[in-house]
Amino acid sequence: MNRFQLFYLPPALYSLLVLANFGLLYWIHQESGTPWGLEAGEFHNIFKPQIIEIIAIFQVILFAVTLDMSIRSLVVFFNRRNPAHQISAILVQIVTIVAYALVGLLVYVVVYDKSFTNLIAASGMVVVALAYAFREMIANIMASIQLQLEGLVSINDWIEVTDASPSEFFQVVQIDHQMVTLLNVDKHLVRIPNREFLNYKYINITKQPNTKGVRRKIRIEITNTTPITQVLEVLDQAMQSVIETDSNFNSFYYCLLVEIKSGIYIYEIKYECHPCLSRARSNHVVNSAAIRFLLASGANVNYTVEIYPANTATDYVKQRLLAVREFGILKDLNQHEIDQLAKTVSMLRFKAGDAVIRYQEKADSMFILIEGTIDVSAPNEANTFVKVATLWPGSCVGEMSLMTGEPRSAQVIARTESVLLEIRKDDISPILESNLRLVEQMAELLAQRMAQTKTSLSHTDRVEEKHRLMGALAQKIKKFLFHRD
């Protein structure tokens, strides 16, 4: 609860309210000899009240409002000082209702000269009858008070309901005197009576001391032809990339070999993500990264077909190109064109800290990262290099230099020991010259990437910018690769 969910007077108005009470007490005392108007008035005829009797009623109302505002101000002060243990709005409402009732009871006793004992005895049966008639509502109100007083759940908390298998995840969006309203991962609202919600088995993920996410796991089967240490390193890199590129994933994860079955190694990735992601969605993200990195590294994830048909450099390069082509500008090349390209490309190894690409150097090649991690940096306005991206296996860098011969626009440094495939102008020119359709497709992909970097443009403007760049890039590529206008 915060100050916008509970009405209370600002300090200045509250001070005026308190002063008004003391001012009225003083005035009545000066006029009647007693500070309380109820004692000064006779209240014989309610249809023709005396001035002092009207003032007495006003004094009671002013006192009741001041008491109400005092309670609310104290609650707001407490909640600001103790954000982890908030007094709920429903409890404040109940207390203020009781306070008004007590003031009303006091007026009745004083005016009609009744005793509290007789009055309470007479109203006892009425209270019991009302409590029985509204027992369901009262049970829900008491459950709401328990939920909020004990801090079991709060607005915006994420909970994991473990009654069902698999467990379900919800965000608490509202708690009122009757219902708890939950939002599931499919954005559907679910309303549950408070007393029923208390009987649920759930874990409040948001209130956990050491984590704010939900832990899940996936399993991946790989043949025993791929070394265990290599697979674990690749899976570790895959999870690092997921964590760095998707803020919905937390830093906790582990990758283990958990089972060996008929020549198949079964690996498990356990990870932690925000509960807003459905299980299917988070598993998809982790699986996609793992498969992409495993394919790029040459791991055999298809245990009915061997990845390495022959122990030659050309076969290895061809398989690496086939594994990663869908992630870059080579995605439109067919099997024959990949075979042709694999015969000429170079495989390069870099140690951590080595420069893969230097800023502004003239070049006519691009790189495909198949193992390791590299950082991309570009100069800012102060001419200081700032990291703008981290690239993982399957990523491409330097495409513009390969296709147009433009100087390098960034600096690329190997963060870890890395293996890259270098494709030069002379490697790809014969393939593109025999299939000019590929030039148009590559120009379209490059134009789309260039348009996307202009974040200030609207979606419509980016589409127009892409089409404007495509024609110019296609001509520039043809001129550079084939010396055609």
N, C-alpha and C positions, 0 to 999 in steps of 0.2 A: 504494500500500500504506500502511496506517496501523497503529497499535499494536494494533488489534483483530483484524488479520489475521495477526499474527505473535506467537506466545507468547514472553514473556520475563518475567524476575523483576523485581518492583519493586526500586528502589534499596536499600531496607533489607534485603530477603532476599538480594539479590545480595552485599551487603557481608558478611553472615553467612556466605555460601557461601565467599567468598574467605578470610575469617578462619579458617574450618574447615580449609581447605587448609594454611594456615600453622601452625595449631595441631597438625595431624596430622604435618606435617613435623618440628616441634620434638619431639613425643612419640617418634616413631620414632627420631630421632637420639639422644635421651636413652637409649633402650632398647637400640639396636643399634650406635650409633656412625656410622650413615649415615642421611641424611634419606629415603632411598628404600627402601621395603619390599621392592621386587623384588630389590634387591641383598642384603638381609638374609636373605631366604628361600632355601631350597634346592629346593623343589618336586619332590622325588623321588617322593612318593606323593600323587596328586591326590585319592585317596579318604580319606586321613587327613592333611589339611593341618594344619600347625602354626598357632598363634595369629598369629605374625608374617606368615605367608603369607596368612591370611584378611584381616588388616589391610592387607597390600600390595594385594590385589585391590580392597578397598574404597577405598584411596587412588587407584588407577587410575581407578575409576569416578567418584570425586569430582572428580578432575582433568578427566576427559572432560566431565562435566556442566558444570563451571566454564568450560571452554574454549567449550563450546556456548553457554552463557548470555552469555559475554563477546562472542562474535561477534554474537549477537542484540541485545544492548544497544547495541553500536556501530552496528549497522544502524539501529535505532530512532532513535538520536541523530542519525545522518546524515540520515535521511529527514525528521525534524522540521526540521532546519536547511536542507534543500534540497528543498522540496516539488515543484520542477519536475523534479528528476532523482532519482527514487526507485530504490532497490535492490529488486529484485523478491523476493517470497517464495520462488519456485521456486529462485532463485539461492542464497538463504540455506539452504534445505533441502539443496541439493547440497553446499555448503561444509561444513555440519555433518556430513553423511554421510561426506565425505572426512576430516574431523577425527576422527570416531570410528574410521574405518578405520585411520588413521595411528596412533592410540593403541593399537588392537588389534595392529597390526603391530609396534609397539615392544615390547609385552608379549611377543609370540611370540619376537622376536629375543633379548630379554634373558633370558627364562626358559630357552629351549632353546639358547642360545649359538649362534645362527645369524648369518650375515652378511647384510647387506642386499643385497649383489650377487647372491649365490646365490638368495636368496628372490625377488627381482624377476625374475631370469632364468627361474626355475621357473614363476612365475605369469604370465609374458608371454603364452604361448600360450592360457592359459585366458581371459585378458582379451580377446584378439583374437577367440576363438570366441564369447564372450558378446556382444561388440560387434556381430559379424555377425548373430547370432541376433536381437538386439533393435535392429537398425539403424533400423527405422521409428520405434520409440519414442524412440530417442536423437535422431533427426532432429527430431522434434516438440519434444523437450525443449530442444534447442539453438535451435530457432526461437523458442520461448517466451522463452528467455533473451535472445535478440537483440531481440525485440519490446520487452521490458520494460527491458533495460539501455540501449538506444538511445532509449528514450522515444517509440517510434513511435506506440504507442497506450496508453491507460490506461483503467481502469474508468470508465465514464460518459462517455467521449469520444463525440462524434458524428462519423461519417465519411461521405464521399460516394464510393461505389464507381463508378468511371467506365468500367469494362469494358463495361457494357451501355449502350444508348441507348434511352430516356433513363436518366440515372444514377439509382442508388438510394441511399437514406439509411438508415443503421443506427446504433444506439447500442451501444457495447461494454459488456456487462454482466458478463462473466467471462473471465479468461484463466487456464487451468490448464496443466499440463505437457503436455497433448495437444491441447486444443481452444481456439479463440476462440469465445465465444458472443455472438451479435449479436441485437439486437431491432430489427425493422423498424418502419416507421410504422404498420403494421396490427397491431402488438403480437404478432407471431409470432416465436418464437425460431429462430435459424439457427445451427448448430454447424459450424465449419470447422476442419479440421486446421491446426495452426500453420504447418507448412511450406507448405501451399497458400495460406494467408492472406498469407504474405510475397510471393507472386507476384502478388497482386491489385494493380490500379492504383486507388489511392484517395487522397482528400484528407482529412486530419484537420482538420475544421472547428473543433473546440474549441481546437486548438493554434495556430490562425492568430494572428499578432500583432495584427492590426487589426480583427478581426471575430469574432463568435461565431455568425453566422447563415449561411444559404445564400441565394444570390441567384437570383431567378427573374424572369420577365418575362411580361407579357401585352400583347396588341394590341387596340385598339378602333377601329372604323371609324365615321367621322362625316362627314356631308355638308359640302361647302364653303360652305354657307349660314351656318354658325356661325363667327364670327371665331376665328382660331387662338389669339390671346392669351386670349380668354375660355375656350376649352376647356382650355388649359394651366393657367389659374388655378383652374378647377373641379377638374381632376385633382389639382392640388397640394393643394387643400383636402381632397379625398377621402382622399389618402394621409396627411395630417396627422391626420385623424379616425381612421383605422385604427390609426396608431401610438399615439395617445393612449388609445384605448379597448381595444386588444388588446395585452397584454404579450408576445405571441409574435412581434410585428413590431418590428424594429430601426429606428433613425432614418434609415438610409440609404435613399434612393429618388431617382429622377429621372423626369421626364415629358418626352417629346420627340415632335415630329412627324417620323416616319421615312420616310414614303412618300406620294406622291400618285398616285392611280390612278382614271382615268375619273370625275373630279369627286368622288372620295371621299378624304378625308384619313385617313391611318392613323397613329394615335398609339400610342406604346409607353410602358408603365409598367414600370420595373425596380425591384424592391424586395428587401428582405432580411428573412428570417423565421427562426424557430427550426426546426431540422431535424425536430422532432417532428411538424410539420404536413406532411401529404401535399401533393403538388403540386396535386392537385384541390381540397383544402380551402383552401389559401392563395390559390389563384387565385379561388375562389368568394368569399372575403372581399373581395379587392381589386376584383373585377368588380362585386360588389353595391354597394360604396360608390361606385365610379365611375359606375355607371348611375343610382343614386339621385341623386347630385349633378348629373349632366348633365341628367336629366329635370327636376329642381327649377329649374335655371337656364335651361331652355328650349332646350337644344341639341338638334339634330335627329339622333337616333341611328338613325332609321328612314329610310333614303335613298330609299324608294319612296313615302313619304307626307310631305308638308311639315307641320311642326308648326304653322306660322302660316297658317291658311286665309284670314285677312283681317288687315289692319293696324289693328286696333282694340284699345282697352284691355280691353274685355269679353272678346274672344277670347283675349287674352294671359292674363288672369286665369283664365279657364276652363281653359286648358291647364295652367297652373301648379297649379290645384286637382286636376285629373285626375292630374297627375304625382306629387303628394305625398299624396294622400288615403289611400293604403294604410298610411302610417306613423303615423296619428293617429286621432282619434275620428271623422273624416269617412269612414272606410273603408266604412261601411254605406250611404252615400248613393249613389243611382243616377245615371245620366247626366242625367236631367231635373232632379233636385234640385241637381246640381252646376251646371247651366246657370242655374237660378234663383238660386243663391247667388252666382254670378260677377257678376250684375248689380248687387249691392249692396255687396260687400266693398271695402275700401280697400287700396291699395298704398302702403306707407310706406318711405322711405329713411332710414337712420341712418348718421352718420359714426362712425368709431372713437372710443369713449369716451362716446357718447351713451347716455342711459338709455332703454331700451325699456320697462321696467316698474320702478316704484318700490315699495319694500317698504311694505305695509300700506295702500296707496292703494285706494280703493273703485273698482271697475271692473266692467264687464259684457261684456268682450271677451276674445278669445284671439288669438294670433299664430301664423302659419306662416312659418318661415324658408325663403326660396327662394334667397337668395344671401348669402354671407358667413358669419361665425361670431359667436356670442354666448355670454357667460359668465353662469351663474346663481350667485348668492351668497345665503346665508342667515345670519342672526345666530347666533352660538354662545352658550354660557353667559355669556361675558364681554361679550355684546352687541356683538361685533365681527363684521363680515361676512366670511365665509369662502366661497371658491368651492366649490360642490358639484357642478357639472357644466359641461361645454362642449357647446353644441348646434350642430349642423351642418345644412346644407340638408336639408329634409324633416322637420325636427323641429317639434313643436308646444310652445307654452308658454302658460300662463294658462287652461287648459281649465276649471279649477274655478270661476274667476271668471265665465267665460262662462255656465256651466251653473247656477250657484247664487248668483252675486252676492257670494260671499265676498271679503274683502279679499285683496290680493296677499300670498302667503306667502313671496315671495322677491324679490330685486332682480336685474334682468337688464340687462346692459351690453353694447353692441356691441363686440366685440373688433376687428373689421375693418369696413370699409364694408359695410353689410348692407341687404338688401331683404326686407321682411316683408309678408305679407298679414294684415290685421286683420279678424276676423269678430266682429261685435257681436251682442248679444242680439236686436236688431230684425232683423238679417239672417237669423238661423237659426230664430227662433221660428215664423214661418209654415210653414216646412218641417216642423219637428218636430210642430207641432200637427195637421198633416194626416196624420201618420204616427207615431202614438204608439209603434209598435214600435221606432223609432229611439231613443226616450227610454230604453227598457229596455236596448237594446244599448249605448248610451253610458254609462248608469249602470253596466253590468257592466264595461266597460273601465276606467272611473275607479275602481271598487271594487277591481278586480284590481291596478291600479297602487298604490293606497293600501295594500293588504294586502302587496304585495311589498316596500314600504319598511320594514315591520316585520320586520327581519332576525332578531329574537329568536324569532319563531314558527317552528314546524315546518311542513313542507309541508301536513300535514293541518289544522293550525290556521289556516294562511293561506287554505285553501279555505273553511273555516268562516267566517273573518273576511270574506272576499269576499262570501259569500252574505248575511251579516248586514248588510254595508254597502249592498248592491245595493238592497234595498227602501227603506231610508232615503234613499238618494241619488235614486232615481226619484221619490219623493214630493217631495223638496226641489227637484228640477229642475222638476217640473210646477208647483209652487207659485210658483217664481220666474219661469218663462217664461210660464205661462198663467194664473197666479193661481188655480190649482186645488189642492184638498186631496186 
